[in-house]
Amino acid sequence: MTMSVAHSTAETSPLRGLLPLWVGIGIYALFVLAGNRLLIDPDTLWQVTVGQWILDHRAVPETDVYSLTMRGQPWISTQWLAQVMLAKAYAISGWSGPVVLAAGAIAATFALLTRFLNRRLSESTTLVFVAAALALTVPHLLARPHVLAMPVMVAWVGGLIAAADRRGAPSFWLLPLMALWANLHGGFVFGLVLIAPVALDVVLSADATLRKALALRWAAFALAALVASCCTPYGWNALLASEKIMELGGALPLIMEWKPADFGSVGALEVCLLAGTGLALLHGIKLPPLRIALLLGLLHMALAQGRAGELLALLAPLVLAAPLARQIGGAELSNPNAAPPLRGVLFASVAAVLVAGTFAFASVHRYEPNVRQSPVAAVAALKKLHLARVFNDYDFGGYLIANGVAPFIDGRTELYGEKFFVDHNAASGLMEPENLFRLLEQYKIEATLMRTQSAATKLLDHVDGWRKVYADDIATIHVRKAGAVHTAEPAVEPAAK
């Protein structure tokens, strides 16, 4: 009798089912404490700058206004809302703002993932998936627009999968999520594409008499989602913008986050794949055919492009949760009538502690972008030269935009296109040395701002007509100077007899 009463008390405890809260708190604290890790990408600098431009002009960009080489060319920002949020956060509290904003988005993402999984799976299994997801996504967790869109992505896909699990159609209340996603990041196109395979899974697994009705409801939802995705300042052009990314072709493997998976050394992806394969073989896990297709599609994307690892990490668990629950056991049922007042007090207390802790830590800790991506002293020296036509390292483009210097190239790769990016990469890395001199002449370059250890910098040290005027361990400046001579005809010495 005593054991029965104790069990009942545990089941009705209002503190049960709070795993998403604890996961969210832990991850938020982790990224606030390691906040500079979120600022290591140079693209964050131009994202904030563009966001401030939007706020100042009360308009979204239609053409490039920053670069030396593409100024005036058509360019739209499908990330405009996220850029505004980052700029506003920066205006309010410096770099602490983007760090806290990004940390909050990451925490919300993993709290939502935990919530969706914990509905189906036990807490221990849920935590395994969450830990694996965190390990896979860490390299791409940055103060950039895609991170602000991640909780929307998880909520959207979670809604689709929940509808598939109950063999029904998704709620039209999901549509505002698609509209929000379309204004935060161009990855919303993937959310639209995902509707078709999930709908097919539902329709084919449903009773034959219900298939037509289900197909019509999913088709209506897909059409409504397409319309919702066009609710941006750019309308349907936001959809077409993704085509420019796909047209980059040979440029994508040259960008770190777009490179295919490399198994030359043991990494998180390999460990997760091996562990997942071993567990599937051990337990004899079986999945419905279309769930297998979805899983393999996500895996292919993660292997083909490093940045797609977050899709595999965050979405594959949602696809797997229901089938796994049926085979390895699901979540324990808890009493849904748990007293809400205690939870309300808990949530309010946690929020107060997090806010106070954030302010306290931010007041004693300085957040700043990675100095290795920020040629601060070199750009200060460059500005004193009053030169406008500068050939720069790709990674320095964001810092130049943020400091009012027109870059030769920057992180907006879709603006520059495949050929331009590949030519610049071949020039700066001296894979094709003639490209360097061709670009310097074609664009009438007056100065170069390159990494001190780059091949192009080492070459210009010995090229007549160019003089080194500044160098530190991060960046080097060469300026065009007609009288600069570095070579002399070697003396001819007769061979020894």
C-alpha positions in Angstrom: 0.0 0.0 0.0 2.8 2.4 0.9 4.6 1.6 -2.4 1.4 2.3 -4.4 0.9 5.7 -2.7 4.6 6.7 -3.3 4.2 5.8 -7.0 1.1 7.9 -7.3 2.7 10.9 -5.7 5.6 10.7 -8.1 3.3 10.5 -11.1 1.3 13.5 -10.1 4.3 15.7 -9.2 4.1 19.0 -11.0 7.9 18.8 -11.5 7.7 15.8 -13.8 8.2 16.4 -17.5 10.6 19.3 -17.0 13.5 17.7 -19.0 13.1 20.3 -21.8 13.5 23.1 -19.3 16.6 21.7 -17.8 18.1 21.0 -21.2 17.4 24.5 -22.3 18.8 26.1 -19.1 22.0 24.0 -19.4 22.6 24.8 -23.1 21.9 28.5 -22.6 24.3 28.7 -19.7 26.9 26.8 -21.7 26.8 29.2 -24.7 26.6 32.3 -22.6 29.7 31.2 -20.7 31.5 30.3 -24.0 30.0 33.2 -25.8 33.0 34.2 -27.8 32.7 30.8 -29.5 29.6 32.2 -31.2 31.5 35.1 -32.6 34.3 33.2 -34.4 32.8 33.6 -37.9 33.6 36.8 -39.8 30.2 36.7 -41.5 28.6 37.9 -38.2 30.2 41.3 -38.8 28.5 42.0 -42.1 25.3 40.4 -40.9 25.1 43.0 -38.2 26.1 45.8 -40.6 23.4 44.9 -43.1 20.8 44.7 -40.3 21.7 48.2 -39.2 21.5 49.4 -42.8 17.9 48.0 -42.9 17.0 49.8 -39.7 18.5 53.1 -40.9 16.9 53.0 -44.3 13.6 51.3 -43.3 14.0 49.1 -46.4 15.5 45.9 -47.4 18.5 45.8 -49.8 17.8 45.2 -53.5 21.3 45.7 -54.8 24.8 45.5 -53.4 26.0 48.7 -51.7 29.1 47.4 -50.0 31.6 45.8 -52.4 34.2 47.1 -54.8 33.6 44.5 -57.5 29.8 44.0 -57.4 28.4 47.4 -56.3 25.0 48.0 -57.9 24.5 44.4 -58.8 21.1 42.7 -57.8 21.3 41.3 -54.3 18.6 40.5 -51.8 18.9 39.3 -48.2 16.5 36.5 -47.4 17.9 36.8 -43.8 16.8 40.3 -43.3 14.7 39.8 -40.2 17.5 37.9 -38.4 20.0 40.6 -39.4 17.7 43.2 -37.9 17.5 41.2 -34.7 21.3 40.9 -34.5 21.8 44.6 -35.3 19.3 45.6 -32.7 20.8 43.4 -30.1 24.2 44.8 -30.9 23.0 48.4 -30.7 21.5 47.7 -27.2 24.4 45.9 -25.5 27.4 45.5 -27.9 28.6 42.0 -28.7 26.8 40.7 -25.6 23.5 41.2 -27.5 24.2 38.9 -30.4 25.7 36.3 -28.0 22.7 36.3 -25.7 20.3 36.2 -28.7 22.1 33.3 -30.3 22.4 31.4 -27.0 18.7 31.9 -26.4 17.9 30.6 -29.9 20.1 27.5 -29.4 18.6 26.8 -26.0 15.1 27.1 -27.5 16.1 24.7 -30.3 17.3 22.0 -28.0 14.4 22.5 -25.5 11.9 22.0 -28.4 13.8 19.0 -29.7 13.8 17.5 -26.2 10.1 18.2 -25.8 9.2 16.5 -29.1 11.4 13.5 -28.3 10.3 13.1 -24.7 6.7 12.7 -25.8 7.7 9.4 -27.4 10.9 8.2 -25.9 12.2 7.7 -22.3 14.2 10.5 -20.8 17.5 8.5 -21.0 17.0 7.8 -24.8 16.0 11.5 -25.3 19.1 12.7 -23.7 21.3 10.4 -25.9 19.7 11.9 -29.0 20.1 15.5 -27.6 23.8 14.9 -26.7 24.5 13.5 -30.2 22.6 16.5 -31.8 24.7 19.0 -29.7 27.9 17.3 -30.7 27.0 17.4 -34.4 25.8 21.0 -34.5 28.5 22.6 -32.3 30.8 23.5 -35.3 28.0 25.5 -36.9 26.5 27.1 -33.8 27.3 30.8 -34.4 25.8 34.2 -34.0 24.3 34.1 -37.5 20.8 34.1 -39.0 20.6 30.3 -39.4 20.9 29.8 -35.6 17.9 32.2 -35.0 15.9 30.1 -37.5 16.8 26.8 -35.9 14.0 26.7 -33.3 11.5 27.6 -36.0 12.8 24.7 -38.1 12.5 22.2 -35.3 9.0 23.4 -34.5 7.9 23.2 -38.1 9.4 19.7 -38.8 8.2 18.5 -35.4 4.6 19.6 -36.4 4.9 17.7 -39.7 6.2 14.6 -38.1 3.6 14.7 -35.4 0.9 14.8 -38.0 2.5 11.9 -39.8 2.7 9.9 -36.6 -1.0 10.2 -36.0 -1.7 9.5 -39.6 -3.4 12.9 -40.1 -2.8 16.3 -41.8 -0.8 19.1 -40.2 -2.5 22.0 -38.5 -2.8 25.2 -40.5 -1.5 26.9 -37.3 2.0 25.8 -38.5 1.8 28.3 -41.4 2.9 31.3 -39.4 6.1 29.4 -38.6 6.8 29.1 -42.3 6.2 32.8 -42.8 8.6 33.6 -39.9 11.2 31.1 -41.2 11.1 32.7 -44.7 12.0 36.0 -43.2 14.8 34.6 -41.0 16.8 32.4 -43.3 16.8 31.0 -46.8 16.7 27.4 -45.4 12.9 27.7 -45.3 13.0 26.2 -48.8 14.0 22.9 -47.2 11.0 23.1 -45.0 8.8 23.3 -48.0 10.5 20.5 -49.8 10.1 18.3 -46.7 6.3 18.4 -46.9 6.1 16.1 -49.9 8.0 13.0 -48.5 6.2 13.4 -45.1 2.8 13.6 -46.9 3.7 10.6 -49.0 4.5 8.6 -45.8 1.1 9.5 -44.3 -0.9 8.8 -47.4 0.7 5.4 -48.3 0.4 4.1 -44.7 -3.2 5.2 -44.3 -6.2 3.0 -44.9 -7.1 2.9 -48.6 -10.5 4.6 -48.0 -8.8 7.6 -46.4 -5.9 8.2 -48.8 -7.7 10.6 -51.2 -9.0 12.8 -48.4 -5.6 12.9 -46.7 -3.8 13.6 -50.0 -6.1 16.6 -50.6 -5.6 18.0 -47.1 -1.8 17.7 -47.4 -1.9 19.3 -50.9 -3.9 22.2 -49.5 -1.5 22.6 -46.6 1.5 22.5 -49.1 -0.1 25.2 -51.2 -0.9 27.3 -48.2 2.7 26.9 -46.9 4.0 28.0 -50.3 1.9 31.1 -50.1 3.1 31.7 -46.5 6.7 31.5 -47.6 6.1 34.4 -50.0 5.1 36.7 -47.1 8.4 38.5 -47.2 9.4 41.9 -48.5 10.8 40.1 -51.6 7.7 38.0 -52.3 8.3 35.0 -54.4 11.8 36.2 -55.2 12.9 34.8 -51.8 12.2 31.4 -53.1 14.3 32.0 -56.2 17.2 33.2 -54.2 18.0 29.6 -53.2 18.7 28.9 -56.8 21.8 31.1 -56.7 23.3 29.0 -53.9 22.8 25.9 -56.0 24.5 27.5 -59.0 27.7 28.0 -57.0 28.8 24.5 -58.0 32.6 24.3 -57.7 32.7 27.2 -55.2 30.9 25.3 -52.5 33.6 22.7 -51.7 36.1 25.6 -51.2 34.0 27.1 -48.4 34.7 25.4 -45.0 31.1 24.9 -44.0 30.1 23.6 -47.4 32.9 21.0 -47.6 31.9 17.3 -47.7 32.5 15.2 -44.6 36.1 14.2 -44.0 36.7 10.9 -42.2 40.5 11.4 -42.2 40.3 11.8 -38.4 37.7 10.6 -35.9 34.9 13.2 -35.5 31.5 13.6 -34.0 29.7 12.5 -37.3 31.7 9.3 -37.5 31.2 8.4 -33.9 27.4 9.0 -34.1 27.1 7.0 -37.3 29.0 4.1 -35.9 27.2 4.1 -32.6 23.8 4.4 -34.4 24.6 1.6 -36.8 25.8 -0.6 -33.9 22.6 0.0 -31.8 20.4 -0.6 -34.8 22.0 -3.9 -35.5 22.0 -4.9 -31.8 18.3 -4.2 -31.4 17.1 -5.1 -34.8 15.5 -1.7 -35.4 13.1 -1.6 -38.4 11.7 1.5 -40.0 8.9 2.2 -42.5 10.3 2.6 -46.0 9.7 6.3 -46.3 11.2 7.0 -42.9 14.3 5.2 -44.2 14.2 7.4 -47.3 14.0 10.5 -45.1 16.8 9.4 -42.9 19.1 8.5 -45.8 18.3 11.8 -47.5 19.4 13.7 -44.3 22.5 11.5 -44.1 23.4 12.1 -47.7 23.1 15.9 -47.2 25.3 15.7 -44.0 28.0 13.7 -45.9 27.9 16.0 -48.9 28.0 19.3 -47.1 29.3 20.0 -43.6 26.7 22.6 -42.8 23.9 20.1 -43.4 25.1 18.2 -40.3 22.7 20.3 -38.2 19.7 19.0 -40.3 20.7 15.4 -39.6 21.3 16.1 -36.0 18.1 18.0 -35.3 15.6 16.4 -37.7 16.7 12.7 -37.8 15.6 12.1 -34.1 12.2 13.5 -34.9 11.8 11.1 -37.9 13.0 8.1 -35.7 11.2 8.8 -32.4 7.8 7.2 -33.1 9.2 4.0 -34.8 11.8 3.6 -32.1 9.3 4.0 -29.3 7.3 1.1 -30.7 10.3 -1.1 -30.7 12.5 -0.2 -27.7 9.8 1.3 -25.4 8.5 4.8 -25.1 8.1 7.5 -22.6 6.6 6.8 -19.2 3.1 8.3 -18.9 2.7 11.1 -16.4 -0.4 12.8 -15.0 -1.3 15.7 -17.3 -3.3 17.3 -14.5 -0.1 18.3 -12.6 -0.6 21.5 -10.7 0.3 24.5 -12.9 0.8 27.1 -10.2 4.0 25.4 -9.0 5.3 25.2 -12.5 4.5 28.8 -13.1 6.5 29.8 -10.0 9.4 27.6 -11.1 9.5 29.1 -14.7 9.3 32.6 -13.3 12.1 31.9 -10.9 14.3 30.3 -13.5 13.8 33.2 -15.9 14.7 35.7 -13.2 17.9 33.7 -12.3 18.9 33.4 -16.0 18.4 37.2 -16.6 20.3 38.1 -13.5 23.1 35.7 -14.2 23.4 36.9 -17.8 23.7 40.5 -16.7 26.2 39.6 -14.0 28.4 37.6 -16.3 28.2 40.1 -19.2 29.2 42.9 -16.9 32.5 41.2 -16.0 33.2 39.4 -19.3 34.0 41.0 -22.6 32.5 39.5 -25.7 34.3 40.2 -29.0 34.7 38.6 -32.4 37.7 36.3 -33.1 40.8 38.5 -33.5 42.2 36.0 -36.0 39.4 37.0 -38.3 39.6 40.7 -37.5 42.7 42.5 -39.0 42.1 45.5 -36.7 45.5 47.1 -36.8 46.0 46.4 -40.5 42.7 48.0 -41.5 43.5 51.0 -39.3 46.8 51.3 -41.3 45.0 50.8 -44.6 42.5 53.6 -43.9 45.4 56.0 -43.4 46.5 55.3 -47.0 43.2 56.6 -48.4 43.1 53.8 -51.0 39.8 52.6 -52.4 40.6 49.6 -54.6 41.7 46.8 -52.2 42.2 43.1 -52.9 41.4 41.3 -49.7 41.4 37.8 -48.2 38.0 36.2 -48.3 37.8 35.9 -44.5 38.5 39.7 -44.1 35.5 40.8 -46.1 33.1 40.9 -43.2 35.4 43.1 -41.1 36.0 45.4 -44.1 32.2 45.9 -44.6 31.7 46.6 -40.9 34.5 49.2 -41.0 33.4 51.0 -44.1 35.9 49.7 -46.5 34.7 48.2 -49.8 35.9 44.6 -50.0 37.0 42.8 -53.2 35.1 39.8 -51.9 33.2 38.8 -48.8 31.0 36.0 -47.4 28.0 36.8 -49.7 29.2 34.1 -52.1 25.9 34.0 -54.0 26.5 37.7 -55.0 29.9 37.0 -56.5 29.1 33.7 -58.3 31.0 30.6 -58.9 33.6 31.8 -61.4 34.6 34.9 -59.5 34.9 33.0 -56.2 36.9 30.2 -57.7 39.2 32.7 -59.5 39.8 34.6 -56.3 40.5 31.4 -54.4 43.0 30.2 -57.1 44.7 33.6 -57.0 45.0 34.0 -53.3 46.2 30.4 -52.9 48.4 30.6 -56.0 46.9 27.5 -57.4 46.9 29.6 -60.6 49.4 32.4 -60.0 48.4 34.1 -63.3 44.9 34.7 -61.8 46.4 36.9 -59.1 48.1 39.2 -61.5 45.1 39.2 -63.9 42.7 40.2 -61.1 45.1 42.9 -59.8 45.3 44.5 -63.2 41.7 43.9 -64.3 40.3 45.7 -61.2 43.2 48.3 -61.0 44.0 47.2 -57.4 45.9 49.8 -55.4 46.5 47.7 -52.3 46.2 44.1 -51.0 45.1 43.0 -47.6 45.9 39.3 -47.2 46.7 36.9 -44.5 50.4 37.2 -43.6 51.0 33.5 -44.1 49.1 33.2 -47.4 50.9 32.2 -50.6 49.9 35.4 -52.4 51.4 37.5 -49.6 54.7 35.6 -49.8 54.8 36.1 -53.6 54.1 39.9 -53.5 57.0 40.2 -51.1 59.2 39.5 -54.1 57.3 41.1 -57.0 58.5 44.4 -58.5 56.0 47.2 -58.4 54.6 46.2 -55.0 55.8 47.3 -51.6 55.0 45.9 -48.2 53.9 48.8 -46.0 52.4 46.9 -43.0 52.6 43.4 -41.5 51.6 41.7 -38.3 50.9 38.1 -37.5 47.4 38.3 -38.9 47.5 40.5 -42.0 49.9 42.2 -44.4 49.4 45.2 -46.7 51.1 45.6 -50.0 50.6 48.8 -52.1 51.2 49.3 -55.8 54.4 51.4 -56.3 56.0 51.7 -59.6 59.6 52.2 -58.3 59.5 49.2 -55.9 62.2 46.7 -56.9 62.9 43.5 -55.1 65.0 41.6 -57.6 68.4 42.2 -59.3 70.0 40.3 -62.1 72.3 37.7 -60.5 75.9 37.8 -61.2 77.3 35.2 -63.5 80.0 33.2 -62.0 82.0 30.8 -64.1 81.7 27.1 -63.2 84.6 25.7 -61.2 86.9 23.6 -63.3 
